[in-house]
Amino acid sequence: MLAMIQSFNYGTDQLRVGDVLVIASGRAKAVLGQQAIRNINVSRQHVQHIVEQNKTVYGVNTGFGILANTKISDEILLLFNIKFSGAIV
């Protein structure tokens, strides 16, 4: 369990419920390891390729559930990307 250490490394360490509680309480710090960052960048490249090819992919550029067949416009996707990139707080 995480209680004995000061940090949790996403992408390397195994996350358990107790770890989540320790991190959420502020008793341990969670960090993204280099492998996790590489994995995120690879995934981002896949999503970027989907967008550039104008493919329709569930949950990437469509709604969820009953909106699964509703394509989200490029303008809305751009606004979403800007908002969640940290550019707008």
Residue, then its C-alpha position, 0 to 999 in steps of 0.5 A: m500500500l502507498a502509505m509507506i511512500q511519498s509518491f505514486n507513479y502512473g504508468t509504473d506503479q499498480l493503483r489500488v483503492g487504498d492508494v487512491l485514498v492516500i493520494a486524494s487525502g494529500r498524504a502522497k503525490a501522484v506523478l506521471g512517469q516517462q512511460a505514461i507520458r509516452n503512452i499519452n503522446v502515442s494515444r494523442q497521435h492516434v486521435q489526431h490521425i482520426v481527426e485528420q482523416n475525418k473518420t467518425v469514431y465513437g467517443v472521439n468525435t461523436g457523442f455517447g449513448i443515444l448521441a453515438n451517431t451524432k458527429i461533433s463539429d470540428e469547431i466544438l472539438l477545437l473548443f473542447n481541446i482548448k478548454f481541457s488543454g489548460a489554455i482556458v481556466 
